[in-house]
Amino acid sequence: MVKTKAVTFNMPVELHWQLRVLVGPKKMSRFVCDAVKERISDQKKRLRDAYLAARQDSRREKAIDEWKITEGENWQ
């Protein structure tokens, strides 16, 4: 079983109405979760593509190396 967390967020009333009518009140959570997963997947792909493009550019590569120090947990 997947662990879940109840969340509260705001959305425009019109959007909520459309979601409720088109998806149904009992299926809204699943619909929103699927939409968020898809959007996150798209973001990850864009970030991956940008990272790969940066690895091909020596100037960007140098900047990435300079900023690696910020990846540590103790960086402030």
Secondary structure, DSSP 8 states (H G I E B T S, - for coil): ------------HHHHHHHHHHH-TTTHHHHHHHHHHHHHHHHHHHHHHHHHHHHT-HHHHHHHHHHGGGGSTT--
